[in-house]
Amino acid sequence: MPRKMTTTQLELFPDTQSAPVTQTPPWQSLPGDTQQTLTRLMARLIAEHAGAADRGSDHEA
């Protein structure tokens, strides 16, 4: 009789179900300088990711 293969999946985040959920504040409630900083950081992240994709990077986002 052939041996049945089994797959084991590791539980990487075992306590995520019991962790409290933090609500994200509405964008409009953030101070203007925080909105500007986040917008610049997101634009930079997107531009760098696009540049990596253009170069044919093996790194996956």
C-alpha positions as CSV (number, residue, x, y, z in Angstrom):
1,M,0.0,0.0,0.0
2,P,1.5,3.4,-1.0
3,R,2.3,5.8,1.9
4,K,0.0,8.8,2.1
5,M,1.8,12.1,2.1
6,T,0.7,14.7,4.7
7,T,1.3,18.4,4.6
8,T,2.0,20.4,7.8
9,Q,1.2,24.1,7.9
10,L,2.9,26.2,10.6
11,E,0.9,28.7,12.5
12,L,2.9,31.8,12.0
13,F,0.6,34.1,14.0
14,P,-1.2,32.0,16.5
15,D,-2.5,34.8,18.6
16,T,-4.0,37.0,15.9
17,Q,-7.6,35.9,16.7
18,S,-7.3,37.2,20.3
19,A,-5.4,40.4,19.5
20,P,-7.4,43.6,19.7
21,V,-8.2,45.3,16.4
22,T,-7.0,48.9,16.1
23,Q,-9.2,51.1,14.0
24,T,-7.5,53.2,11.3
25,P,-8.4,56.9,11.7
26,P,-10.3,58.6,8.9
27,W,-7.9,60.4,6.5
28,Q,-9.7,63.7,7.1
29,S,-9.0,63.5,10.8
30,L,-5.2,63.4,10.3
31,P,-3.3,66.7,10.6
32,G,-2.3,68.3,7.3
33,D,1.4,67.7,7.8
34,T,0.7,64.0,8.5
35,Q,-1.3,63.8,5.3
36,Q,1.5,65.4,3.3
37,T,4.1,63.1,4.8
38,L,2.1,60.0,4.2
39,T,1.3,61.1,0.6
40,R,5.0,61.6,-0.1
41,L,6.0,58.3,1.4
42,M,3.3,56.4,-0.5
43,A,4.3,58.1,-3.8
44,R,8.0,57.2,-3.1
45,L,7.1,53.6,-2.3
46,I,5.0,53.3,-5.5
47,A,7.8,55.0,-7.6
48,E,10.5,52.7,-6.2
49,H,8.3,49.6,-6.7
50,A,7.6,50.6,-10.3
51,G,11.4,51.2,-10.8
52,A,12.1,47.8,-9.5
53,A,9.5,46.2,-11.8
54,D,11.0,48.1,-14.8
55,R,14.5,46.7,-13.9
56,G,13.1,43.1,-13.8
57,S,13.8,42.6,-10.2
58,D,13.4,39.1,-8.8
59,H,12.2,40.7,-5.5
60,E,8.4,40.3,-5.0
61,A,6.4,43.0,-3.3
